[in-house]
Amino acid sequence: MMSVLIKGGKVVNADQSIYADVYCEDGKIVAIGQNLSVPEDAEQIDANGKLVMPGGIDPHTHMQLPFMGTVASEDFYSGTAAGLAGGTTMIIDFVIPSPQQSLMEAYNTWKDWASRSVADYSFHVAVTWWDDSVYQDMETLVKEEGVNSFKHFMAYKNAIMAEDETLVNSFNRCLELGAMPTVHAENGELVDHLQKKLLAAGLTGPEAHPLSRPTEVEGEAANRAIRIAQSLGVPLYLVHVSCKEAVDEIARARHEGQRVYGEVLAGHLELDDSVYRQNDWAAAAAHVMSPPFRPKGHQEVLWKALQGGTLQTTATDHCCFCADQKAMGKDDFSKIPNGTAGIEDRMMIMWDSGVNKGRLSEQEFVAVTSTNSAKIFNLYPQKGCIVEGADADIVIWDPAKTHTLSAETHHQNIDFNIFEGRTVTGAPHITISQGKVVFKDGELFVTEGAGRYIKRPAFPSIFEAVKKYNEVNAPTAVVR
């Protein structure tokens, strides 16, 4: 029996903070309070002066992703280990079937890859095409495999882009099954047109990447996805919201009573599009991701949207490609593999720029890094809170600890860090996964395959309200 007693810390949840000891046994939190009675052989951790918080949940990662002619350099083993070093104890990754590939076949492939994970994980499954088999596979995934969210790419024409017809069919199926539809909102037709136009004009470098995906492209797609969801009466989750235009569409929809949720990446909160105009081609290319980093001004809009509740979750879109992989697009920016890292850095960035600058309270920090994701994707209260009965996924946070983010010292399997050289205040002291210390004072203690696949039940509580609303507002025939 593994048992751990965390003594003297300040327990911070999304709803309250209290000074209490936390006792964990066999991977669960079993007691919270003062003067707890515990076995003599329990491992004791001194948390005086530190915060005891739920481990982070990153709801958007891409480990080992085959994409744009290569495969992401970070696999599930190294990626989840890097997450633990940054205080993140669970990821929700993406199964992305190729066009015409069976959803179940792709799911089984990803499940095999993920078996090396050192921390808990779950999956969103992308719907990249549509026929009766997709309709059936969605039900199997929800009812047998514990998948309760499906991803739709509105970008990447001639690859994984979902046409409007696919969105309509899949959104409607999500409503029937009690699963959350999620979207990558960029107008793929416009992106394709602008890429060709820029290349024809001789713009081949990374600086053309953000020009081919302007904010209007994201705003239009966000509006279209939201309106489709509104017409069908289904909730919607928008991933990596990066600009004012998309924020405005979410805010409008929520103001009108629609159930729409937004996710923002730590990178989009902090960086602007000047990174693409560096003279060093490799450094500029290392920042190529979609949506791209935006012009100055959008970052503060995103922060205010997170503060005000228009956006609810923070993620990384962690998808690593090294310099030799990025060089595939040396003469054509549209062939630079899209992706940046961040799973190890997210919580430190959110604390330093959020809590330390007064944008977020300690409790709001817990909400946007863990609890809100757990609630939206029906993991709560197993994950996302320090309560009796919850999984013992805990980060003991040192608000005074300084740490410099760098590719030379990070655990992420990539040769570049988009936050290179930044010194943050506030960092993990100890990370506990399944009741075991897996990271302490800069050192990892992980076991390959220790991560568990976590099934997520269908019909999160929001679906109860959605169902009642749809019933009350159901169309009626005129009796003549």
N, C-alpha and C positions, 0 to 999 in steps of 0.2 A: 504494500500500500504506500503510495506516494503522498506525503502531506507537507504542506508549506504554511507557515504563519508569517504574514506581513504585518509588522508592528509599527505603530506610531505615525502612520502616514495620514494624509488628508484624502479621503475617498471622494472622488469627483465623478458624479454622473451627470447626465444631461439635465436632470430636474433638480438636483440638490447636491450639496457638498457637506460632508460630516467628517469629524475626526474619529477614526475607528480602526481596529485591527481587522484583518481579513484572513480567515482560515480556509485553506483549500485541501481537498482530499479526493484522490482518485479522479483528478481532472475536473472537479466541480468546486464551486464556491459553496461551502456548507455553513459558514457562520460569519457574521459581521457584528462587531461590537467591542466593548471594553472587557478586559480581564477574562478572555475566553479560555475555556478548559480544553487543552489540546494534548495529544500524546507527547511524551517526553522526547521521542526521537524525531519529532517534526522539525523540518528545516526552518530556521528562523531568519527572517530578513528584516533589517532595520531600515524603515522608511521615514525616519524623522527628517523633517524639512523637505519632504518630497510628496508628490501627488500620486495617488493610486487610481488609475483610470482604466476603462475598458480598452483592450487592445484595438488598434485601428482596423477598420475594414476598408479595403480598396475595392470598390465595385467595378473597376474598369482596368483590367490588365490584359496583355497579350504575350504570354510566355510561349516560346518555341513556335511562333506563328509563321507558316509558309506564306510569303507575301512579296509581290512584285519581283519574282524571279530569284528570291533567296529565302533564308529562314532566320528569324530573329535569333540573336546570339544568346539571349537569356533563356534558359530552360526552366522547368518548374522547380527543380532542385535549387539552382542558384538564385532564382527569382524570389522564391518564398523565403529563402535564407536572408537575402538582402532586405526583404520586408521586415523580418523579425528584428534585424539590426536597427531598423528605423521605427520600431514600435507597432508595426502592422502585423496582426496575427491571423488575418484571413483575407483571401482574395476571391473575387468573382471574375473568372476569366471567360473567354468567348470561344465557343465552338463555331467555326465558320466553314460550312460546307461549300464546296465548289459548285458552280452552276450544274444542275442536273444530278448532283450527288445526293444520295440518301442522307437525311438528317441523322438517322440512327447510326449509319456507317461512320459519319464524321464524328458523332458524339463518342462512339466507342474508341475511335482513334485518339481523341483528346483525353479520354478517360485513362487510356493506357499511358500516354505521355505524362499525365499529371500524377501517376502513382508514385513518382519520385519526390513529390512535394514534402517539405519538412514542416509545413503549417497547413491548417485547414483551408479547403477550397470548395468552390461551387462553380456552376456554369450558367451563363446566358447562352442560348443557341440562336444563331443567325438564320433568318429565312431569306435566302438569296434567289429563290425561284418558287414556282407554284404549280402543283398538280394534286391529284387525290392522295398520292403517297405522302406529301408534305402535310396535308390535312390530318392523315392518320398518325404520322410520326409525332406531330405536336401533342396529340393526346397521349401517346405512349410515354413521351418524355415527361409530361406533367404528372400523369397518374402513377407511373412506375419508377421514374428516375428522379423525381423531385426537382424538376426544372420548372420555375414559375416566371420566367421572363424570356422574351424573344427579341432579337436585335434585327434592325432593318437599316441597311446602308442606302442612303439616298444619293450617294456619290459612287465613284469608281465605275463609270460606264464601260460596257463590254467586259465586265468582270463580275463583281458581286452586287452591283446596283439593283435595288428592288424598284420595279416600276410601280406606278400608282395602283394598278390592278392588284399587284401582289400585296401592297400595303393594305388595301381594303380587305382582301381575303384573309390576310394574316391577323390584322387588327380584330376583325370580327370573330375569328377563331380564338384569339386571346380572351375576348370577352366571354365566350362560351366556357372556356376552360379555367377562367380565373387566374390568368397569367398577365403580367405586365408587359405591354409592348414598349420597346425602346427604339430610338432612332438616332442615327448619325445624320444630322441635318445639313446637307450641302446639295445644291442643285447640280447633279452630275452632268446634265446636258450643258449647262452654262460653263462648268469647269472644263469639260472637253473642248468646247468652242474656244474659250479663252486660252487654253494651253496651246492649241494649234495656231491661234492668232499671234501669240507672243513669240512662239518659235519661228513663225514665218517672218516676224519683224527682227529676228536675229537675237532675241533675248533667250539665252540658253542656260544661264547660271541660276543659282539658288534665289537670287533677288526676284526672279520672275515667279517663283512659287506663290508668294502671297498675292501677287497681282492676278494670278489665275484663279484665286479663290477669295475674292473680296467679300467684305462683310454682307453685302446685299445677297450674295449666293447662299449664305447661311440663314439670313433673315427670311428669305423666300421659302426655303425648304422647311424651316421651323414653322412658319405660318401654315404651310400646306399640310404638314403632318398633324399639327394641332387641330386644324379644321376638319381633317378626315376623322380624327379621333372624336371630335365633338359631334360630328354627324352620326357616328356609330354608337356614341354613348360609352366610350371606353376610356379609362385613364391612360396617361402617356408619360413616359420618362425620356427626357432629352439628354443625351450624353454630351460631354465636353462642350458646353455652351461657352463661346469665346468672344462674343461681341454684343454691343448695345442693341443691335437690331433683333437678335434672338432673345435677349433679355426682355425687350419691349413686348415681343409676341407672347412670351410666357406670362409676363405681368398682366397683359390684357386678358388673356385666357383665364387666369386665376381670379382677376377682378370680376369676370363674368360668371364665376362659380365653377369653372371647369377644373377637373382634377389633373393638373399638369405639374410635373416635377422636373427640376433642372440640376444638372451636375456640372461642376467647374473643376478644371485642372489647376494644380498648384502653379504650373508653368504659365498658364494663361493669366493668372492673377499677378504674376511678377515680371514677365518679360514682354518686350514689344518688338515690332517688326524690324527694328534697326539691326537685329542680329543677322538678318539675311544680306546686309550690305557690307559685311566685313570683307576686307581684302583677301583674307585667308579663305580659299574656296572650301576647304575641308571643314573649317569651323562654321561657316555659313550653312553648308550642307548638313552638318550635324544637327541643326535646329529644324530641318525640314520635317514637318508633321502636318496632319490635317485634322481640324482646321489649323491654319498657321497662326503664329503669334501676331497680334494685331497692333495697329498704330497706337501711339500713346493716347491715353484718355479712356480707352476701353477697359483697361485694368481696374481703374477706380470704379467704373460702372459695375464691373463684376463683383468687386468687394462689397459695394453698397447693396447689390442684389442678394449677396450671401448674408450680409448683416440683416437685411430686411425680410428675409424669408422667401424671396422670389426663387432663389436657388437653395437647394437643401443639402446637397452632398458634395464632397470633394474627392477627387480621384487623381490618377496619373496618366492613364492610357499608356502604361509602361510597355514599350515595344522597342527593343534595343537593336540597333544596327551599327556596326563598327565602321571605321573609316574606309576600309576596303570594300565594304558593301555599299556605302553611300557613293563611292566612286563609280558605281555602275551608271550613274547619271552624269558623269563628268561633262558630256557634250550635249545633254538633254535633261533639263531640270525635272521633266515629267517622269523620268526613270529613276530618280533618286528615291530609294526606299523610304517610305513615310514612317517616322517613329522617333521618339525620344524616351529617355529613362526618367525615373523619379520615385519608384516605390520606397526606396530607402530615405528619401529626402522630404517626402510630402508632409509628414507630421511636424518635422522641425521647421519647415518653411511656414506652415500654417500657424505654429506657435509664435515664431519670431515676428512675422508680419501681421498676424492676427491678434493674439493676446498681448504681446509686448507693445503694440501700437494702439491698443484700446479698441480695435475693431471687433474683437470677440472677447467674451468672458470665458473663464475656464470651462463653464458648463456648455457654452455655445461651441467651444472647441471640440468637446466630446461629442456633441450632437453632429457636427458637420464632418468629423473624421470617423465616426463609428455608428452612433445610435440611429441616425436618420436612415442610413443605408440598411441597417438591420430591420428597421420598421417597414420601409418601402418594399424590401425583398423578403419579408416574412421570416426573418431570423430572430426577431426579438421575442422574448427576453433571453433566449439561449445565448445570443451574442449581443454585444452593444451596451451592456450595463454590468455594474458590480452589484449583484443581488444574490441572495441565497438561491441555489439551484441552477444558476447560470454556469456556462463553461468557464473554467479558470483560465481565460485568455486575458492577460493583464499586462499593462505597461506601468512600471514605476518611473515616474517622470521627474527629472531634476530641472526645475525652472531656472536654476542659476548656472547650469553647465553650459560651457561654450564649445562649439564644434565647428570646424571648417569643412565645408563640402568640397570634395575634390575627387577627380577620377583616380588619383594616385592612392587614395585611402578608402574609397567606397567599396562595398561588397558586390555591387551591381556588375554584371558581366558585360561591360561596355567600356570603350576607351575614351569616353567623353562624358562630361557632366555639365548640363545646361546651367547649373548654379555654381560653376567652377569658381573657387576662391572666396565664396561668401561665408562669412563667419556668423553663425546663428547663436542665440542665447536661448536655452531650453532644449533638452535632448533626452532620449531614453537613458535611464541608469540601468534598469533591468527589464527584460521582456520575459514574460511567462506564457507558455503555450501548453494547453492541456494540463495545467498544474505543475509544469516542469520549467525550471530556469533554462532558457535557451539562448539568452544573450545577457552578458554582464560586463560592464566596464570595457566595452569595445571588443569583447571576445565572444564568438558564437559557439554554442554547444548543441549542435543539431544532429538529427538522425534521419538519414534518407528513408523516405517512405512513411515517416511518422505522421504526416498530414492526412487528415481524413476527408473523404468526400462528404459534404454536408447537403442532405436533401432539404429543399425548401418547399413547404406545403403550398398548394394553390389557394387562391382566394384570400389574399391579405385583407385585413379588416376594411380597407377602403372600398372593397368590392361590395360590401354590405350596403354602404351608402349609395354606390353607383347603381346597384340592382334596384333599390327602392326608388331612386330618382327616375330611372328608366321606366319603371312600372307606373309611377304617377304620371309621367309625361308620355306614355305610350299613345300612338295615334289611334283614333276611334273612327269608325265608319258612321256615315250619316244614314239614319233609318228613314227611308222614303216610302 
